[in-house]
Amino acid sequence: MEQDFPKKIRVSIGSAAILNLLTCKLDVSPTTVHLMTYYSSRCTANCSFCPQAKNSNSKSFLLSRISWPEFPTHKVLVNLKKAYLEQILQRVCIQALNYPNVFTHLDSIVRLIKSISDIPISVSCQPQNNENIHQLANIGVDRIGIPIDAATKTLFKDVKGEKVDGPYEWENQFSKLITAVKIFGKGKVSTHLIVGLGESEKDVLSIVQTFFDLGILSALFAFTPIRGTQLEHRSQPSIKSYRRIQLAKYLIDYGLIRFEEMSFNDNNQLSDYGIKKLIINKIVETGNPFLTSGCPNCNRPFYNEKPSGPLYNFPRLLNPFEIAEIKQLIELEK
């Protein structure tokens, strides 16, 4: 086991700060520690938005716009145990690159964490087969994430699949997600949806409903252009459009309305949520639809944006000014 244990692991910069691995100013502290498997080469996949892609020219320590410095694995996990006991954090999420022995590394890391702490563990990965999914469940992983990222089959091929020499297939991805639900249970499986790859609002909300019906939690990300990736020149999505999607997704996820009851204009933009405006206003005033979505107790600060904004996913409660701004943005009555 020791020879298979990875001696290094990457830690997101904010997570490294709360684990006392380095010193830096935090505008908002993460509630989940994010780790990433260490590999000396790049990921064997080739997602066109990702700095870790095999053909990317981005810096190797980046994932999205976040820096992930490397540290000795044992030191990270000792500090992780201490931070969890002190109630500084509530969950650990391990991001897995694709490489030949990644599931051996995941197995070793998860087993060691479980041996020293009862912190809930999420793993975001691309299982090579169904046995990998069973393996993670058997060693005590709390939740599994299998990112699909693109909202349509065509976009999936363009940014993750055959068009970019990637290993992924749309049908296979769905099959793995469905298998994961059978193994982990409904509500324990998540996937990522990146808004801004060229999909319509209707596309996103349609697949959000599909995932909801399957018992899969979808987490929204705003596309972030990173220098050195194939999509480095693409712009981030419209904040106005993103807010509409966030609100509609919240309504779907809480069973308040179905996608089929919503209305869209000729450009496939959302034109009617299908719920009375008074109810919509009350929901918007909570600010909850605009918080980071994903696993429980994960706020993922500034993964998509600079602290100066605009904030696509809020890592903290919204203030009255921000709520008023959103109401104006999505044209709700004050």
N, C-alpha and C positions, 0 to 999 in steps of 0.2 A: 504493500500500500504506500509506503513512504516514498518509493521511487516514482510513483504515479502522482504524488501530491505536488501541486504547483507551488513553487517556492515564492512566486510573486503573484500579486493580484492588483488590479487597477481599482481606484476608489475615486468617485466623483469629487470634485474640489470642495463642494459644500459638505459632503459626507466626511471627507478627510478632516475638515475643520472641527466638526462636532465630535470626531473620534480622537481629537488632540494629536493628529498625525502631522499637522502643519498649522500655521497661524494665518488667518485671513479674515477680513471683515465680511460679515454676513448680513445682508438686508433682511432676509427671512431664513430661519434655520430649517433644514429639512427634517421631516418627521420620520422618514424612512431612509436608512443608509443604503446607498446604491454602490454595488461592487460590479466589476466586469472581469471576466476571465482574462488572464494574461496569455498572450501568444506573441512570439517574436516576429511573426510575419502578419500579413493582413488576413482578414476574414476571407474564406473561400467563396462567399457569395459576392454579388456585384451590384447591390442596390444603388441606383443612380443618385440617391439623395444622401448616401451615408459616407462619412469620412473613413470608415473602416473597410469599405469595399475594396476588392482585390485590385481594381484598376484606378482607385482614387489616388490623387496626388496630395491629399490633405495631410496634416500632421497626424502621426500615428496615435497620439494621446487624446484625440478628440472623439466624442460621440455627440451628435448634434452640435450645439455651440459650446458644450461643456468640456472642460479639461478633466482628464482622468489620470492623474499621476500614479505611478506604480510604487508599491510598498511591500515589505516582507509579509507574506500571508499570515504567519503565526502572530505577528505583532498586531496586524489589523484585527484578527479575530479575538485576541485578548482584550483589546480596547473596545471592541464591539460588545463583548460580554459586560464589561464595566459600565458602558453607556446605557445598556438596556436595564441593568440593575438599578441605575440611578434615574431611570424613567426619562432619559433624554431623548430616546427614540422608541418607536413602536413596531418597527418591521425592518427586515432586510430584504432587498431585492437584488438578485444576481442576474446581470446581463451576460448572456453567453454569445461569444463569437462562434462562427462555424470554422472548425478545424478538426483533424482526424480523431484526436483523443479528448475532445471537449467534454463528453459525458463521463469519462473517467475522472476528469478534473472536477466536474460538478458533483459527482458522487463523493469524492474526497472532501471537498469544501463543505457540502451540506452535512455530511456525517460529523465532521469536527465541530461545526456550529451547534448541531443538535447535542453533542456530547458535553458542551460547556454552557448551553443556554437554551431556554425554551422560547426564544424570540420567534415569532411567525416568519416564515421564509417564503418569498415569491421567487420564481425563476422565470425569466423571459428568454426563450430559446427557440430553436428550430429543430424539433425532434427528427432524427434520421429515420426512425421507424416507431411503431407502436410500443415496442419493448422499452424504448427510452422514456416514454410517458409513464409506463408502469413503474419503471425504475425510480423516477423522481417521486412518485406517490409512495412507493414502498419505503423510501428512506426518510420520509417525513416532511417533504415539501408541502406547504400549506396551500399555495396557489400556483398555477402555471399560466404563463402568457405565451401565446403563439402569434406574433404580429402578422397581420395580413397587409396593413399599411394602405394599399390602394382600394378605392371603393368600387371599382368595376373590373371585370375580367380583362378588358382591353388595356386599361391603365396598368394593371398588375403585370401583364406581359411586357409593357413598355418600360416599367421602372424596376421590376424585380425578376422578371422571367426571361424568356428566350430572346427578346429584343436587345437585352443588355448582357447576354451571355451569363444569365443567372440560373441557379439550379432549381428554382421554384416553379410549381404549376398550381394554378388556381384551384382546380378540383382536389388536388392532393392536400392543399392547405386547409380547405374546408373539411376534408375527411379527418385530418389530424385534430382539428378543433372539436369535431363531433366525438371522436374517440376520447379526447381529453375530458369532455363532459361526462361521458360514461364512466370514466375512471375516477375523476376528482369530484364529480357532482355538479349540478347546476349552481351557478353563482360563484364557482371556484375557478373558472377558466376565463381568461381575458384575452383581448386582441387589441391591436393599435390601429387607428384610422388617422391617416395624415390628410388634413384638409389643405388644398392648394396645389395638388398635383395635376389638375386639369379636369377634375370631376365637377358635377353640378351639385347644388344643394339637395336636389331631389335624389341624386345618386347616393349621397352620404346617408340621408335619412332613411332611404329604402333599406340599405344594408344594416343600419342601426336597428331597425325593426326586425330584420332577419336574425341578427345576433340575439336580440332580446328574446325572441320566440324560441331560440335554441338553448337559452339559459347561459349565454356567453356575454360577459361584460365587455363593452367596447369603451376604449379610452381615446379621447380626442387629442390630437397633436396638431399644431399649426406648422405647415412646411417652413423650414428654416434653411435658407441658402448658405452653404458652407463652401468656402474657397477650396478648390481642388477636386470637388465632386462634379459629376456630369451635369448636375442641375444648378451649378453655382450661380448662373445668371437669371434663374427664375425668381420672380418676386414672391414675397409672402402673401398669403390670402388677405382679402379685404376684411378689416376688423368688423365692419358692419355685417357682412355675410357670416363671419365666424360666430358672432353673437347670436344671429338667428338660428344657426345650426346648434349651438350650445343649448339654447332655450328649448328648441324642438326636441333635441335628444333627451333632455331632462324630462320632458313631458312623456316621451315614449318609455324611458327607463323606469318611471314611477307609475306606469300603467294608466296615466291620465288621458291619453289619447293614442290612437294608432296612426301610423304613417298614412294609411289609406283614407283617413278622415281629414288629412291636411290638404291644402290647395297650393298649386304652384302656377306661376305665370308662364308665358311662352318661352322664357329663357330658363325654365326649370328652377327659378328662384322661389323660395317660400313666400306665399302671399297671404295665407290664412292658416293659423295654428289649429283651427277647429275647436277652439275653446273660447268662452266669453272673455272679453278684454279685462273685466274686473278680476277674474281669477288669475289671468296672466300677470296683471299688475302686482297682485299679492305675492305671486311666486318670484317675480323679478326683484321685489323689495327685500326678499331674504338674501339675495346675492348668490344663493346656492348653485344655480345652473352654470355659473361662470367660474366656479372653483375648479382646480385640477381634477380631472376624472381619472379613474383607474382603481387600483387595489385600495382597500380600506387603509386609512392612516398614511396615505402617500400624497404629499403636496408638491413634490418635484419642482422646487423653486427655479424659475428662470431658465427652464430647459429650452423653451422656444423663443425667448425674448431677453432683452437687456433689462436690468432693474429699473431703468429710466422709462421703460415702456415703449409702445403700448403693450400692456399685459394681455396676452391671449388667454392664458390659464392663470387665474389668481391663486397664489400659494397661501393665502391668508384671507380672513374675512374682509369683505368690501366695506368701504366707508360710504356715508350718505352721498358724497359728491360723486363717487364712482358709480353708484347705483343710478343717480339722476342722469349721469352722462350716458349710461347704457339705455335708459328709458328713452332718451332723446334720439340715440343712435338707431334704435329699432322702432322708433316712431310710436311709442306708447304714451298714453296720456299721463300727465304728472298727477 
